[in-house]
């Protein structure tokens, strides 16, 4: 198989950032990784070709494509961000541990395999290091709808002898659990009702994608979904939604550097939990249209704020590290509480190496605004890495960020894109060579 990406795009060389320059310019928002991954997992359901537009070129996409390819999915890049996928036949029902262990979203192949061929063997997923993210809601839902699932040596072995049907109420809002249950139910003659479903943008995107290509899912965008199984899905085309997490990263970086930034190709409705908090903090936000956001943090006194993380449409847990990096630049005392992933504050010590004043207390991070200076730091996961980039861009002096392989999972052409809006950033390729 030819390489999916150019090596320079996926370089894991440390980043060198000379901070202190206000961000300025215009940037288009990239397509959403978290929306693309479950759709790529759902390619198992399609015997006819499906063309996906605006597919991000990231290492996580490489992993999910490798997984579904091992199961029988055929794919081909038509252009830089356009991909054709389909599975004329399923050649294996066993997802390889070596790949599933790299990324939590890979567990999303369980539902499509169960739907298409009636059996699946999928290992416990891996991914970011913070917190425990169990898959019990996935398993409970599928069992309640008629699947038999046993765990053997870390693998979940699932079978069904009839189309899934019945009703299940999730114990809590779960993005992946909702997506897996929906995909497991779309093929066959069953009728499934799911309650207390996540209404996250990535759940809505998956359901809209499936409906466009022949599924019968009612209640999309609400907490109750009804899925009427169909005999087959058909081919077609679909465009992945913009990445609200990438958009939020660049907005927070612009605010932290007291800059000015216009984002295009955004979905402003998906961004309002963040933009309302930035407005509360004193940053000027304008929605120029449904796809364009303008931020201006150049004037005025910015104020500390308190943030409570919650499920969509609330403030996303995936933005809380970057929000902490921004608030570390704002005079006064702020607090971010995250009951979603209560141990997701491991980045606090690295922020403090840059001169931030943070303290983790129970499910919260307490932040006192301060002047930051450059230092060597290391990312431990995708969003922690993004927080360090923001803090380094706002700090005086030079910072070096290791752990760039995590950033490659969530940010396409990060160096080029930050450079285009005025950040002095480069890859330390020489240090990578010396380390090797």
C-alpha distance (Angstrom), angle and dihedral (degrees) to the residues before:
residue distance angle dihedral
X1 . . .
X2 3.82 . .
X3 3.82 117.5 .
X4 3.78 113.2 -86.3
X5 3.78 96.6 -145.6
X6 3.77 140.7 29.3
X7 3.80 111.1 -103.7
X8 3.79 93.5 -125.3
X9 3.81 89.7 60.1
X10 3.80 91.4 53.7
X11 3.82 99.3 39.4
X12 3.80 113.7 147.3
X13 3.81 93.2 -160.3
X14 3.83 113.6 134.7
X15 3.78 118.0 -95.5
X16 3.79 123.1 -117.4
X17 3.80 114.3 -155.2
X18 3.80 126.5 -178.6
X19 3.76 103.3 -161.4
X20 3.75 135.4 -155.5
X21 3.81 101.3 73.2
X22 3.82 115.6 119.9
X23 3.78 111.9 -125.5
X24 3.80 114.1 -114.7
X25 3.78 133.3 172.9
X26 3.79 146.1 47.3
X27 3.79 126.6 -61.3
X28 3.81 132.2 -178.4
X29 3.80 114.2 -133.7
X30 3.80 114.9 -116.4
X31 3.82 123.2 -126.4
X32 3.78 116.2 -84.8
X33 3.79 118.8 -91.9
X34 3.80 93.2 -165.1
X35 3.80 91.0 51.7
X36 3.80 93.5 45.7
X37 3.82 98.4 50.4
X38 3.84 98.7 64.0
X39 3.81 90.1 43.0
X40 3.80 90.2 53.1
X41 3.81 89.2 48.4
X42 3.81 87.9 51.8
X43 3.82 89.7 58.1
X44 3.83 84.1 90.3
X45 3.82 86.8 74.8
X46 3.81 96.1 60.5
X47 3.80 125.8 83.3
X48 3.82 89.5 173.9
X49 3.83 123.5 65.8
X50 3.79 118.9 -90.3
X51 3.80 121.9 -165.2
X52 3.80 115.9 -147.1
X53 3.79 120.1 -163.2
X54 3.82 125.3 -159.3
X55 3.79 96.6 25.1
X56 3.83 110.3 168.1
X57 3.82 118.0 -123.0
X58 3.79 100.8 -130.7
X59 3.79 137.4 135.1
X60 3.82 91.5 -109.8
X61 3.81 88.5 57.3
X62 3.79 88.7 50.9
X63 3.81 89.8 53.2
X64 3.82 96.4 49.4
X65 3.81 91.1 46.4
X66 3.79 89.9 51.5
X67 3.81 90.2 50.8
X68 3.80 96.9 49.3
X69 3.81 90.5 42.0
X70 3.81 88.7 57.9
X71 3.81 87.5 55.5
X72 3.81 95.9 51.4
X73 3.82 105.8 -84.5
X74 3.80 115.6 141.3
X75 3.78 118.0 -149.4
X76 3.78 138.5 174.8
X77 3.80 132.3 -178.9
X78 3.82 109.1 -125.8
X79 3.80 93.2 -175.9
X80 3.79 137.4 -15.8
X81 3.81 94.1 -65.4
X82 3.81 104.0 12.5
X83 3.78 119.1 93.5
X84 3.81 133.7 -179.0
X85 3.81 116.7 -151.7
X86 3.81 137.2 173.9
X87 3.78 141.1 144.2
X88 3.82 111.1 -136.5
X89 3.81 87.0 -179.9
X90 3.79 136.3 -1.4
X91 3.80 108.1 -118.6
X92 3.82 98.6 -179.2
X93 3.79 137.2 17.3
X94 3.82 94.8 -162.5
X95 3.79 116.1 94.1
X96 3.83 109.4 -150.3
X97 3.80 115.4 -109.9
X98 3.80 91.9 -144.0
X99 3.80 88.8 66.8
X100 3.81 103.0 30.3
X101 3.81 89.1 54.5
X102 3.81 89.9 64.2
X103 3.78 99.1 61.4
X104 3.79 138.3 24.8
X105 3.81 94.1 -144.6
X106 3.81 89.4 65.6
X107 3.82 88.3 78.3
X108 3.82 85.3 74.0
X109 3.81 90.0 82.9
X110 3.83 89.2 74.0
X111 3.80 96.0 76.8
X112 3.83 97.0 45.2
X113 3.84 92.3 47.9
X114 3.79 91.2 49.5
X115 3.81 90.1 48.6
X116 3.81 97.2 45.7
X117 3.82 103.2 39.5
X118 3.80 106.0 6.8
X119 3.79 98.4 -115.7
X120 3.79 141.3 66.3
X121 3.78 141.7 171.8
X122 3.80 113.1 -157.4
X123 3.83 127.5 166.4
X124 3.77 124.9 -132.3
X125 3.82 104.8 -79.1
X126 3.79 126.1 -114.6
X127 3.79 131.1 -159.1
X128 3.79 135.1 120.5
X129 3.78 119.2 22.0
X130 3.80 100.6 -129.9
X131 3.78 120.2 103.2
X132 3.78 133.2 -29.7
X133 3.78 115.7 -66.3
X134 3.81 105.7 -175.7
X135 3.80 125.4 -164.2
X136 3.81 94.9 -144.8
X137 3.81 93.1 117.4
X138 3.82 90.4 54.9
X139 3.81 91.0 51.9
X140 3.81 95.7 42.6
X141 3.79 91.7 52.0
X142 3.80 95.6 48.8
X143 3.80 92.6 46.3
X144 3.81 91.4 49.5
X145 3.81 89.5 53.2
X146 3.80 94.1 52.9
X147 3.80 108.8 -84.2
X148 3.79 122.4 130.5
X149 3.80 110.7 -136.8
X150 3.79 128.3 -179.9
X151 3.79 130.2 174.6
X152 3.80 118.0 -131.8
X153 3.82 123.0 176.7
X154 3.78 92.6 -26.6
X155 3.82 95.1 -44.7
X156 3.80 125.0 112.3
X157 3.81 110.1 -139.4
X158 3.81 112.0 -163.1
X159 3.81 130.2 -177.2
X160 3.77 136.2 168.4
X161 3.80 128.5 -168.2
X162 3.82 95.0 -165.7
X163 3.80 137.9 24.5
X164 3.79 111.6 -72.5
X165 3.79 115.2 -101.7
X166 3.77 141.1 159.5
X167 3.78 136.6 61.8
X168 3.78 135.1 -60.3
X169 3.80 132.6 -179.2
X170 3.81 113.5 -155.6
X171 3.80 114.1 -131.5
X172 3.78 89.6 -137.4
X173 3.78 139.6 0.9
X174 3.80 107.5 -75.6
X175 3.79 125.2 174.8
X176 3.80 97.8 -165.1
X177 3.79 94.4 39.1
X178 3.81 91.5 53.1
X179 3.81 91.7 47.2
X180 3.81 94.1 48.9
X181 3.81 93.1 48.3
X182 3.80 92.2 48.3
X183 3.81 93.0 50.3
X184 3.80 91.6 46.4
X185 3.80 90.5 55.8
X186 3.82 103.9 43.0
X187 3.84 97.1 85.8
X188 3.80 123.6 58.3
X189 3.78 134.9 34.2
X190 3.79 99.2 -71.2
X191 3.79 130.3 115.9
X192 3.81 116.8 -138.8
X193 3.79 129.9 -172.6
X194 3.80 118.1 -164.7
X195 3.81 120.5 -170.6
X196 3.80 132.5 -168.1
X197 3.81 88.3 27.3
X198 3.77 123.5 170.7
X199 3.81 113.9 -101.6
X200 3.80 92.2 -160.6
X201 3.79 116.3 146.8
X202 3.82 90.4 -111.7
X203 3.82 92.0 55.2
X204 3.80 91.0 49.0
X205 3.81 90.7 47.2
X206 3.80 92.7 52.4
X207 3.80 92.8 47.8
X208 3.81 92.4 48.1
X209 3.81 89.7 49.1
X210 3.81 92.4 51.4
X211 3.82 93.4 44.9
X212 3.79 91.0 50.3
X213 3.80 88.7 57.3
X214 3.78 99.3 46.2
X215 3.81 109.5 -73.1
X216 3.80 121.4 132.0
X217 3.81 106.6 -136.7
X218 3.80 117.4 154.8
X219 3.78 127.4 -166.2
X220 3.81 96.5 35.2
X221 3.80 109.3 177.9
X222 3.82 93.5 24.7
X223 3.78 132.4 91.9
X224 3.83 92.1 -108.1
X225 3.79 121.4 66.1
X226 3.79 127.0 -175.9
X227 3.80 116.8 -163.3
X228 3.78 120.9 -166.4
X229 3.77 108.9 -165.8
X230 3.82 119.7 -123.3
X231 3.79 130.3 -159.6
X232 3.81 94.6 -118.5
X233 3.77 144.0 -12.8
X234 3.79 121.1 -125.3
X235 3.77 133.4 -137.2
X236 3.78 126.1 -97.5
X237 3.81 143.6 120.3
X238 3.78 134.7 -68.8
X239 3.82 136.3 175.7
X240 3.81 120.1 -139.1
X241 3.82 115.2 -125.1
X242 3.85 122.4 -112.1
X243 3.80 118.7 -86.4
X244 3.81 108.8 -105.3
X245 3.82 90.7 -173.3
X246 3.79 93.8 55.5
X247 3.81 88.9 44.4
X248 3.80 89.9 51.1
X249 3.79 91.4 49.5
X250 3.81 92.6 56.2
X251 3.81 93.2 43.7
X252 3.80 91.2 52.0
X253 3.80 91.3 46.5
X254 3.80 90.2 52.6
X255 3.79 90.8 49.0
X256 3.83 92.7 47.0
X257 3.82 91.7 52.3
X258 3.83 91.6 43.7
X259 3.77 90.2 -118.4
X260 3.77 140.7 138.1
X261 3.81 124.0 -110.6
X262 3.78 138.2 173.2
X263 3.80 117.8 -158.2
X264 3.79 119.6 -159.8
X265 3.82 128.6 -171.6
X266 3.80 88.9 35.8
X267 3.79 128.6 136.7
X268 3.80 102.0 -128.8
X269 3.82 93.4 -165.6
X270 3.79 90.7 59.4
X271 3.82 90.8 52.2
X272 3.78 102.9 52.9
X273 3.80 99.0 99.0
X274 3.80 87.2 60.7
X275 3.79 99.7 36.6
X276 3.82 91.6 50.3
X277 3.82 90.0 55.0
X278 3.80 91.5 47.3
X279 3.79 89.1 50.5
X280 3.82 90.0 49.5
X281 3.80 87.2 52.6
X282 3.80 91.6 55.8
X283 3.80 100.2 -99.3
X284 3.79 114.5 136.9
X285 3.82 111.8 -121.8
X286 3.79 125.1 -177.1
X287 3.80 125.6 -177.1
X288 3.79 99.8 -149.9
X289 3.81 90.8 -175.7
X290 3.83 137.6 -28.7
X291 3.81 90.7 -68.9
X292 3.80 104.6 34.0
X293 3.81 130.5 74.2
X294 3.80 124.9 -177.9
X295 3.82 120.1 -161.1
X296 3.80 125.5 -169.2
X297 3.81 119.5 -177.5
X298 3.82 96.5 156.5
X299 3.78 98.8 104.9
X300 3.76 139.2 30.9
X301 3.78 131.6 44.7
X302 3.78 113.8 -70.1
X303 3.79 117.9 -140.8
X304 3.81 133.2 -149.0
X305 3.81 117.2 -108.9
X306 3.78 138.2 -168.6
X307 3.80 118.8 -124.6
X308 3.79 130.3 -161.2
X309 3.80 114.6 -162.6
X310 3.81 116.7 -140.0
X311 3.79 141.6 152.5
X312 3.81 120.0 -72.0
X313 3.00 128.0 -36.8
X314 3.80 83.1 32.9
X315 3.79 127.1 77.5
X316 3.84 108.0 -59.0
X317 3.78 121.8 -120.5
X318 3.81 88.4 -138.2
X319 3.82 89.9 66.3
X320 3.79 98.7 45.9
X321 3.85 96.9 89.6
X322 3.81 90.5 51.3
X323 3.81 91.0 45.5
X324 3.80 88.4 53.3
X325 3.81 90.2 52.6
X326 3.80 90.6 52.8
X327 3.82 94.1 45.6
X328 3.82 89.1 50.8
X329 3.83 85.8 69.8
X330 3.84 94.6 51.2
X331 3.81 119.4 89.0
X332 3.77 113.8 -117.8
X333 3.78 135.6 34.2
X334 3.82 123.5 -51.0
X335 3.78 131.4 176.2
X336 3.80 131.7 -157.3
X337 3.81 118.1 -166.4
X338 3.80 118.8 -165.7
X339 3.81 115.7 -173.6
X340 3.82 90.1 165.3
X341 3.83 96.5 69.4
X342 3.76 104.8 8.6
X343 3.82 96.4 -173.1
X344 3.79 96.9 49.0
X345 3.79 95.0 111.9
X346 3.80 99.6 90.6
X347 3.80 89.7 116.4
X348 3.83 89.9 67.7
X349 3.80 94.4 89.3
X350 3.80 92.0 50.1
X351 3.81 91.5 50.2
X352 3.79 88.1 51.2
X353 3.81 90.0 54.3
X354 3.81 85.5 62.7
X355 3.80 90.4 53.6
X356 3.78 99.9 -92.8
X357 3.79 117.9 141.7
X358 3.78 108.0 -135.8
X359 3.78 134.9 149.3
X360 3.79 128.4 -171.0
X361 3.80 114.2 -137.3
X362 3.81 120.9 175.9
X363 3.83 105.9 -54.4
X364 3.79 94.6 -14.8
X365 3.77 142.5 77.8
X366 3.80 116.2 -142.1
X367 3.80 114.3 -150.5
X368 3.78 129.9 -165.5
X369 3.79 113.1 -169.3
X370 3.78 115.3 -118.6
X371 3.78 145.2 154.2
X372 3.80 111.0 -83.3
X373 3.79 129.7 -152.0
X374 3.78 132.2 -162.8
X375 3.82 121.3 -86.8
X376 3.80 140.8 152.9
X377 3.83 110.6 -86.3
X378 3.79 138.0 167.1
X379 3.80 131.2 -136.7
X380 3.81 117.6 -134.1
X381 3.82 98.1 -173.5
X382 3.80 140.8 2.6
X383 3.80 100.7 -84.4
X384 3.80 95.1 35.9
X385 3.80 85.9 56.8
X386 3.79 91.0 51.1
X387 3.81 90.0 50.5
X388 3.81 90.1 54.2
X389 3.81 91.2 50.2
X390 3.81 89.9 53.0
X391 3.78 93.1 47.2
X392 3.82 92.5 46.2
X393 3.81 90.9 50.0
X394 3.80 89.4 53.7
X395 3.83 96.1 42.8
X396 3.79 125.4 88.9
X397 3.79 116.0 -113.7
X398 3.79 131.0 15.1
X399 3.80 128.0 -40.3
X400 3.77 130.5 -171.5
X401 3.80 118.7 -151.9
X402 3.79 121.0 -160.6
X403 3.80 125.2 -172.7
X404 3.80 92.7 61.8
X405 3.81 91.0 153.8
X406 3.81 86.4 78.5
X407 3.79 92.7 53.4
X408 3.82 88.8 51.2
X409 3.79 87.4 62.7
X410 3.79 93.9 61.8
X411 3.81 111.5 18.8
X412 3.78 126.2 60.6
X413 3.82 116.7 -147.7
X414 3.79 90.6 -12.6
X415 3.81 95.5 171.1
X416 3.78 94.6 48.4
X417 3.79 93.5 45.4
X418 3.80 96.0 47.6
X419 3.82 89.6 45.1
X420 3.79 90.4 54.0
X421 3.81 91.0 61.3
X422 3.80 96.9 46.7
X423 3.82 107.0 -86.4
X424 3.82 114.1 139.0
X425 3.79 97.1 -132.4
X426 3.81 134.3 146.5
X427 3.79 140.9 158.8
X428 3.80 118.3 -102.0
X429 3.81 94.1 -136.8
X430 3.82 92.1 161.9
X431 3.80 92.1 59.8
X432 3.81 89.8 50.8
X433 3.81 90.5 52.6
X434 3.79 92.1 48.2
X435 3.79 91.8 48.8
X436 3.80 90.4 52.9
